Amino acid sequence: MKLLTTTQVAEMLSVPAATLRWWRARGEGPDIVRLGGRVKYDLEAVERFVNDRRATFTLRAAARKVTHGTV
């Protein structure tokens, strides 16, 4: 298991660290691990979070193509 800091994950996802904190507060971001009061992210959880979004986008894009007559 490789644990990452908020800063590292923010850089990976190209979002501000504040966005990760906002997602975390709303329960929307990647799963976290709390160690000694510090927040860490498991690399596998971050990758899963990204892959879940990719699948959602693909389904939405396909739905748009069907409703706009491009498929």
Order of alpha helices (4+ residues) and beta strands (2+ residues): beta-alpha-alpha-beta-beta-alpha
